[in-house]
Every structure is written in C-alpha cells, then in structure tokens.
C-alpha cells in the first residue's frame, strides 16, 4: 500500500466520538480495512468479519505449510514405504477397511 492509499484508509478516533461509527463501518464493508488513529498514532485496525476469517485462514495455512516444509526436510527416503508395503507389514487387508469413509486431504 502506498502513502496515499494508507491515508485514505485511516480514520480518526474523534469521528467515533462524533457519532459517525455507522458511516465508518459502512466504509469498512465497502472499501476494506481502516486504521483508527488516536493522537496521530495507529490505535487499532477495523475489518469485516469475513476479511478477518480469511486472514486467519491464510495465516494458519502458512503455518501448516512451514511445518510441512520443516518435516519434509527431515524425511529419510530410505525409511519410506508404499501403501502396499505398509499394509503387508501391519497385516491390513482390504476387508479391514470396509465401512470406513474415504479420508479427504486438502
């Protein structure tokens, strides 16, 4: 975000005190995030619940990706086995898996 964009997305705390909260919230819904300023310093950030959930989901996805990358860096390919080898090693038969739902990976 450039300086002009940041300025357009700031709102003074005094506007809340002047009864303009509804107008500010409408603006957040229409244009996105607003930074609330108090004494010329950022005090808090306003965003829609949908944008907040999206942000948290992205953060969690990034954490999971980082964890997966860390784990993959430690994988020893010599210790890996196919599904068939795993089933044979632990005595799992196709009939043992009947009645279970498919596992879905994201």
SULDA-V671048 format. One record per backbone hydrogen bond with DSSP energy under -1.0 kcal/mol. NH is the residue of the N-H (numbers start at 1). CO is the residue of the C=O. E is the energy in kcal/mol with one decimal. If there is no record, write none. Layout:
# SULDA-V671048
nh: (NH & NH)
co: (CO & CO)
e: (E & E)
This chain:
# SULDA-V671048
nh: (6 & 7 & 8 & 9 & 10 & 11 & 13 & 15 & 17 & 18 & 19 & 20 & 24 & 25 & 26 & 27 & 28 & 29 & 30 & 31 & 32 & 34 & 35 & 36 & 37 & 38 & 41 & 43 & 44 & 46 & 52 & 53 & 54 & 55 & 56 & 57 & 58 & 59 & 60 & 61 & 62 & 63 & 64 & 65 & 66 & 67 & 68 & 69 & 70 & 71 & 72 & 73 & 75 & 79 & 80 & 86 & 87 & 88 & 89 & 90 & 92 & 96 & 97 & 100)
co: (2 & 3 & 4 & 5 & 7 & 35 & 37 & 12 & 13 & 14 & 16 & 15 & 20 & 21 & 22 & 23 & 24 & 25 & 26 & 27 & 28 & 46 & 9 & 44 & 11 & 41 & 38 & 36 & 36 & 34 & 48 & 49 & 50 & 51 & 52 & 53 & 54 & 55 & 56 & 57 & 58 & 59 & 60 & 61 & 62 & 63 & 64 & 65 & 66 & 67 & 68 & 69 & 72 & 76 & 77 & 82 & 83 & 84 & 85 & 86 & 87 & 93 & 94 & 97)
e: (-2.3 & -2.5 & -2.1 & -1.1 & -1.3 & -2.6 & -2.6 & -1.4 & -1.4 & -1.2 & -1.7 & -2.3 & -2.2 & -2.9 & -2.2 & -2.0 & -2.1 & -2.2 & -1.9 & -3.3 & -2.0 & -2.2 & -3.4 & -2.7 & -2.9 & -2.9 & -1.1 & -3.8 & -1.2 & -3.4 & -2.3 & -2.6 & -2.3 & -2.4 & -2.6 & -2.7 & -2.3 & -2.3 & -2.7 & -2.6 & -2.3 & -2.2 & -2.5 & -2.5 & -2.3 & -2.3 & -2.7 & -2.6 & -2.3 & -2.5 & -2.7 & -1.7 & -1.0 & -2.0 & -1.0 & -2.4 & -2.8 & -2.4 & -2.6 & -2.3 & -2.7 & -1.0 & -1.1 & -1.5)
